[in-house]
Amino acid sequence: MSVWVKYAVSVIVSLLASLGIYYSGYMAGKNNAELKVVKETVEVVKYVEKQKAKIYSKPNVGRDGALRLFERGIL
């Protein structure tokens, strides 16, 4: 085997190895980013549910109460 052939094979092998390492790191980062987005979405949903529960737990204002508040300038 020629020296140039050995050199070319070693360059190709090292290039493929570095591309494989880069690709695996890229995929790991992509999966981590997707997990982060999912976690943030779950947190937003939980926050919305808490706020909805807080709103639903308050009593509704009746017609007479709303008129009194409107007359006082609160509504």
Buried (B, 14 or more C-beta within 10 A) or exposed (E): EEEEEEEEEEEEEEEEEEEEEEEEEEEEEEEEEEEEEEEEEEEEEEEEEEEEEEEEEEEEEEEEEEEEEEEEEEE
